[in-house]
Amino acid sequence: MQVIIQSNEVFQYNAELHPVAAIAGRFNLAFSSTFSGARDPAPHVAFQTTLDRVGLLALRGLVDSVIGELAETDRHDRVLATQGLQGSNATGPAEA
């Protein structure tokens, strides 16, 4: 499975995860990038590792934790916006 995790008109970052055929229960995780201005347009592997189920679950836990924190910050910012305040560290009315 491969997903684009960030993309614009100049570069693209991909994440790829697939089972390692030679080792049951292991998965290859790779992050690669492409740059439109590069001489060689082939993807460049920036990071690659082999993980087992425990490693995948740890990675998922990290990502889920950060997403949860973002959701809480977004929720807090929406409450502040309804009160005429702005920003996660707002202490007074929003400036016009």
N, C-alpha and C positions, 0 to 999 in steps of 0.2 A: 504494500500500500504506500502511495506517495501523495503528499499534500503540499501545496504552496503555502508557506507560512508568512511570506511578505513579498510584495511585488510592486514595482512601479515601472516607469518607462526606461529606466537605466539598469536595474538589477532585479534579480529574483532569488529568494531563498526557499529551498525545498527541504522537507523532512521525509525520510523513507524508512519504513520498518517492514522487515520480512523475516520469515523463519530461516534459520541456517539448516540447510538440508543435511549436512554431514553430522550435525550435533543436535539430537532431539532435545526439545525444550529450550533451545537458545534462539535468540533473535538478533538480527543485525539492525542497528539504528545508525542512520547516516544523515548528516546535514550537509547540503551542498548549495553552491551559489553559482549564478551565471551573471556575467556583466556584459552589457551590449557593446561596450567600447574595447573589450579584450581582443587581442590578436587571435586567441583560440576560444571560440564560442562554446566549447564543451563545458559541462558543469565541473566546478572545482569542489572536491570534497573538503569541507572545512573541519569536520569532526566525524568520527566513526567509532563505534564500540559494539561489543557483543554483550547482550544482557540475558539473564534468565527471567523467570516469572517474578521473582522477588525484586529484581532490579527494575523491571517494567512497572511493578506496583509502586515502588518508591518514587519513580519518575512521575507516575500519574498522581501520586499523593502530593508531590511538590507543585505540579501544575494546578491541581484542584485547589490547593491551599491559596495560591496566589489569585486564582480566579475568584475564590470566595472573598478574599480581601478586597478585590476590585469591586465586586458586587456590593459589598457593605459600604465602600466609599461612594459608589454611584448612588446608592439608596440615601446616604447621608447628604450628598450634594443636592438630590432632588428635594429633600425636606427643607434644606436651607433655601433653595430657590423659591419654594412656595411661601417662605417667610420673608422674601425680599433680600436674602443674603446670598453670597456666592462663595464657592471654593471650599475645599475640605477643611481649611483652617480659618474659616470666616469668623470674625468676632463682631462685626457690625453690619449695617445696611450696605447693599451693593452700591458701588459708585455708578453714576449715570454717565 
